[in-house]
Amino acid sequence: MNDMLTVDNIHTFIGQFHILEGVTVQVPHNTITVMLGRNGAGKTTTLRSIMGLNPIKQGEIIFKDQSIGRMRPYRIADLGIGYVPEHRAIFRDLTVEENLKIAERKRGDFANRAPFVFDLFPDLKRLYHLGGGQLSGGQQQMLTIARALIPDNTLLLIDEPSEGLAPIIIERIIEAIEQLSKHETTVLLVEQNFRMASLLAEYFVIVEEGCSVASGKMADLVNDKEMIHRYLGAA
């Protein structure tokens, strides 16, 4: 299977600190790949490096056969990569409608994509004129993901979508992300909730202390209790 995204042995510094010391990730077309690891392992920095927000010092990042490892973030976004950050970075003083419209990459994106977005997240249609700051945590997470869907992105990088959410909301987020891969949207997901990751992802990569240490099919990892315990601390 051809890969939409290849992250090849990247090294990233933040200030003087060598955060990523050799991360490799392969993300096949139209699949969900999850990046796993303990807190501080380097997962968020990997996503930020792909987006050019933390520029790489070594290695290569290939998106659809094009090298993007030294591009500026706005150019990477223009290629069709959407980023859903960890902490629900919505505009709290803007309405749901305004949060979505401001995500347009070109005129008409909102009109074209709104039916799809509201089909995934019916709550947002109902809360269309409500301010972002008035939404619940789960609704804000839905809005954050929805905003990344307004442009015609073919790859989404989603960081910790289940963090701090009630189980019933997590189930709805799972359903929405599952639907994305059925609509030709490839997903690279960072997720601490192993149950959610195992339900969603077809492929996995584990990051430990800034290095990728294991990768493969999620079905194989689910049955490998020793690896789960060694790298993720789960029983």
C-alpha positions as CSV (number, residue, x, y, z in Angstrom):
1,M,0.0,0.0,0.0
2,N,1.4,3.4,-0.9
3,D,2.0,5.8,2.0
4,M,0.4,9.3,2.0
5,L,2.9,10.5,4.6
6,T,6.4,9.2,5.4
7,V,8.3,10.6,8.3
8,D,11.9,9.3,8.0
9,N,14.2,9.4,11.0
10,I,13.5,13.0,11.9
11,H,15.4,15.0,14.6
12,T,13.9,18.1,16.2
13,F,15.3,20.5,18.7
14,I,13.3,23.0,20.8
15,G,15.8,25.5,21.9
16,Q,18.9,23.5,23.1
17,F,16.8,20.4,23.8
18,H,17.0,17.5,21.4
19,I,13.4,16.4,21.6
20,L,13.1,14.0,18.7
21,E,16.1,11.7,18.1
22,G,14.9,9.6,15.3
23,V,11.2,9.2,14.7
24,T,9.9,7.3,11.7
25,V,6.2,7.1,10.8
26,Q,4.5,5.7,7.7
27,V,0.8,6.6,7.2
28,P,-0.9,4.7,4.4
29,H,-3.6,6.3,2.2
30,N,-7.2,6.3,3.6
31,T,-6.2,4.7,6.9
32,I,-6.1,5.7,10.5
33,T,-2.6,5.4,12.1
34,V,-2.2,6.1,15.8
35,M,1.0,7.3,17.5
36,L,1.3,5.9,21.0
37,G,3.7,6.5,23.9
38,R,3.9,7.8,27.4
39,N,3.6,11.5,28.2
40,G,6.6,13.4,27.1
41,A,7.7,10.8,24.6
42,G,7.6,13.2,21.6
43,K,4.3,12.5,20.0
44,T,3.0,16.1,19.9
45,T,6.4,17.4,18.8
46,T,6.2,14.9,15.9
47,L,2.9,16.3,14.7
48,R,4.2,19.9,15.1
49,S,7.3,18.9,13.1
50,I,5.2,17.5,10.3
51,M,3.4,20.9,10.2
52,G,6.6,22.9,10.2
53,L,5.8,24.4,13.6
54,N,8.9,22.8,15.1
55,P,11.3,22.6,12.2
56,I,13.3,19.4,11.8
57,K,17.1,19.5,11.9
58,Q,17.6,16.1,10.3
59,G,15.6,13.5,8.4
60,E,12.9,13.8,5.8
61,I,9.1,14.3,5.7
62,I,7.4,13.2,2.4
63,F,3.7,14.0,1.7
64,K,2.3,12.6,-1.5
65,D,5.8,12.2,-2.9
66,Q,6.7,15.8,-2.1
67,S,9.4,16.7,0.4
68,I,7.8,19.1,3.0
69,G,10.4,18.9,5.8
70,R,11.8,22.3,5.2
71,M,8.6,24.1,4.2
72,R,6.9,26.9,6.1
73,P,3.7,25.9,8.0
74,Y,1.4,27.9,5.7
75,R,2.7,26.1,2.7
76,I,2.3,22.7,4.3
77,A,-1.3,23.6,5.2
78,D,-1.9,24.7,1.6
79,L,-1.0,21.2,0.4
80,G,-4.0,19.7,2.2
81,I,-2.8,18.8,5.7
82,G,-5.0,19.8,8.6
83,Y,-3.9,20.0,12.2
84,V,-6.1,19.6,15.3
85,P,-4.0,20.7,18.3
86,E,-4.2,19.2,21.7
87,H,-5.9,21.9,23.7
88,R,-9.1,22.8,21.6
89,A,-7.7,26.0,20.2
90,I,-11.0,27.5,19.2
91,F,-11.9,31.2,19.1
92,R,-14.0,31.5,22.2
93,D,-15.5,34.9,21.4
94,L,-16.6,33.8,17.9
95,T,-19.7,31.7,17.2
96,V,-19.6,28.2,15.9
97,E,-20.4,29.6,12.4
98,E,-17.6,32.1,12.6
99,N,-15.1,29.5,13.9
100,L,-15.9,27.4,10.9
101,K,-16.0,30.2,8.3
102,I,-12.6,31.5,9.4
103,A,-11.1,28.1,8.5
104,E,-11.7,28.6,4.8
105,R,-8.6,28.2,2.6
106,K,-10.5,29.5,-0.4
107,R,-13.9,31.1,-0.9
108,G,-16.7,28.6,-1.0
109,D,-15.0,26.0,1.3
110,F,-17.5,26.5,4.0
111,A,-20.5,26.2,1.8
112,N,-19.1,23.0,0.1
113,R,-18.1,21.2,3.3
114,A,-20.8,22.3,5.8
115,P,-23.2,19.5,5.0
116,F,-20.5,16.9,5.6
117,V,-19.3,18.6,8.8
118,F,-22.8,18.9,10.2
119,D,-23.6,15.3,9.3
120,L,-20.5,14.2,11.4
121,F,-21.3,16.6,14.2
122,P,-25.1,17.4,14.4
123,D,-24.5,19.3,17.7
124,L,-22.6,22.0,15.9
125,K,-25.6,22.6,13.5
126,R,-27.9,23.0,16.5
127,L,-25.4,25.3,18.3
128,Y,-24.6,27.2,15.1
129,H,-25.0,30.7,16.6
130,L,-23.6,30.0,20.0
131,G,-20.2,31.4,21.1
132,G,-17.3,29.0,21.2
133,G,-16.7,29.7,24.9
134,Q,-20.3,28.6,25.7
135,L,-19.8,25.1,24.4
136,S,-19.0,22.1,26.6
137,G,-15.6,20.5,26.4
138,G,-16.8,17.8,24.1
139,Q,-18.6,20.3,21.8
140,Q,-15.4,22.4,21.6
141,Q,-13.4,19.3,20.6
142,M,-16.0,18.6,17.9
143,L,-15.6,22.2,16.7
144,T,-11.8,21.9,16.6
145,I,-12.0,18.8,14.4
146,A,-14.8,20.3,12.3
147,R,-12.7,23.4,11.6
148,A,-9.9,21.3,10.2
149,L,-12.4,19.7,7.8
150,I,-13.6,23.0,6.2
151,P,-10.6,23.1,3.8
152,D,-10.3,20.2,1.4
153,N,-7.7,18.4,3.6
154,T,-6.7,14.9,2.6
155,L,-4.6,14.3,5.8
156,L,-5.6,15.2,9.3
157,L,-3.1,15.3,12.3
158,I,-5.3,15.0,15.4
159,D,-3.7,15.4,18.9
160,E,-5.3,13.7,21.9
161,P,-9.0,14.1,20.9
162,S,-10.3,12.2,23.9
163,E,-8.5,14.2,26.6
164,G,-10.7,15.2,29.4
165,L,-13.9,14.0,27.8
166,A,-16.7,11.9,29.2
167,P,-17.0,8.3,27.8
168,I,-20.2,9.1,25.9
169,I,-18.5,12.0,24.1
170,I,-15.5,9.9,23.4
171,E,-17.8,7.4,21.6
172,R,-19.1,10.1,19.4
173,I,-15.6,11.3,18.6
174,I,-14.7,7.7,17.7
175,E,-17.6,7.5,15.3
176,A,-16.7,10.8,13.6
177,I,-13.1,9.9,13.1
178,E,-14.1,6.5,11.7
179,Q,-16.3,8.2,9.2
180,L,-13.4,10.4,8.0
181,S,-11.4,7.4,6.7
182,K,-14.5,6.3,4.8
183,H,-14.6,9.7,3.0
184,E,-11.0,9.4,1.8
185,T,-9.5,11.4,4.6
186,T,-6.3,9.9,6.0
187,V,-5.7,10.4,9.8
188,L,-2.6,10.4,11.9
189,L,-3.8,10.3,15.5
190,V,-2.0,10.9,18.8
191,E,-4.1,9.2,21.6
192,Q,-3.4,8.2,25.2
193,N,-6.7,6.3,25.5
194,F,-5.6,2.8,24.4
195,R,-9.1,1.5,24.0
196,M,-10.0,4.4,21.7
197,A,-6.8,3.9,19.7
198,S,-7.4,0.1,19.4
199,L,-11.0,0.7,18.1
200,L,-10.0,3.3,15.6
201,A,-6.6,2.6,14.2
202,E,-5.4,0.1,11.6
203,Y,-1.8,0.9,12.1
204,F,0.3,2.1,15.1
205,V,3.7,3.5,15.9
206,I,5.1,3.7,19.4
207,V,7.4,6.6,20.4
208,E,9.7,6.3,23.4
209,E,12.0,9.1,24.6
210,G,12.0,10.8,21.2
211,C,12.5,7.7,19.1
212,S,10.1,5.4,17.3
213,V,10.6,1.9,18.8
214,A,7.8,-0.2,17.2
215,S,5.2,-0.1,14.5
216,G,2.9,-2.4,12.7
217,K,-0.8,-3.4,12.5
218,M,-2.9,-2.4,15.5
219,A,-4.5,-5.9,15.6
220,D,-1.0,-7.4,16.4
221,L,-0.3,-4.8,19.1
222,V,-3.7,-5.5,20.8
223,N,-2.6,-9.1,21.3
224,D,1.0,-8.3,22.4
225,K,0.5,-7.7,26.1
226,E,4.2,-7.6,26.8
227,M,4.8,-4.7,24.3
228,I,1.8,-2.8,25.7
229,H,3.1,-3.1,29.2
230,R,6.7,-2.3,28.2
231,Y,6.0,0.9,26.3
232,L,2.6,2.1,27.4
233,G,2.5,1.0,31.0
234,A,-0.9,-0.7,30.6
235,A,-1.7,-4.0,32.2
